Amino acid sequence: MAKIVIVVEGGLVQEVFSSEKDTEVELIDLDTEEGQAAAPETEMPEFKVW
């Protein structure tokens, strides 16, 4: 299964698309206390997409 981790800081994500049907998406919003606490604990995928 493909995994996408989206990290947001000072912005708004409106949509997320994947070319694969079987995809797990995790959103970390650094603008919230919960997001700031989760970021260091989250296991990031191997590749960063630009």
N, C-alpha and C positions, 0 to 999 in steps of 0.2 A: 504494500500500500504506500502510495506517495504521501508525504507529509509536508505541509506548508505552515510555517510559523510567521505571522505578521506582527511586527513590533511597531506600535504607533506612539508618537510623542508629539503633542501639539497639533494634531490633525484629526482627520475624519476619514475612515475607510468606508466607502459606499458599496463596493462590490468586490468579490474575489472570484476569479475564474480559474479553472484547471483544464488541461487538455486530457486528463485522465478521470474517469468516472469514480474510481476507488481512491479517494483522496481525503486525508484528515487535515483539517484546518484548525490552527490554534491562534487566537488573537491575544496579544499582550498589550494592554493600554497603559503606558507609563504615566499617563495623566491621572491615574487613580492610585490610591494606596494599595489596592489589591494587585494591580499590575506591576507596581514598583517592587513589591515583595516577591512576586512570582518570577520576575525576569532572571535573577541569578540562579534560581532553582530549576529553570526550564532547560531541558536537554535540547539543544539546537541541532537541526539537521546538518549533514556534512557540508553541503554546498550553499553559498549565498548567491541569490539571484538579484541582478541589478536591473 
